């Protein structure tokens, strides 16, 4: 199999080799593949977290435990004010 690299990718590969961190192009490519795999694992984990959070929100909405955005912001501001002893006067 032959891989043709764009000039930009070739320059990036050469910079990595010139840094002395890698002995050859294969090492650079393998490092890139490893990072890609790690990134995909992170995204997959985050996707699962988001799906769980969405499920929790949906279940709360089905129980009537949600408020509109303006009410939520007002509650957050009130909590911050009471936590830091800030008065409601602006």
PELINPE-V7789 format. One record per helix or strand. SS is the DSSP state (h for helix, s for strand). FROM is the first residue (numbers start at 1). LEN is the number of residues. If there is no record, write none. Layout:
BEGIN
ss=SS from=FROM len=LEN
ss=SS from=FROM len=LEN
END
This chain:
BEGIN
ss=h from=7 len=12
ss=h from=25 len=38
ss=h from=69 len=16
END
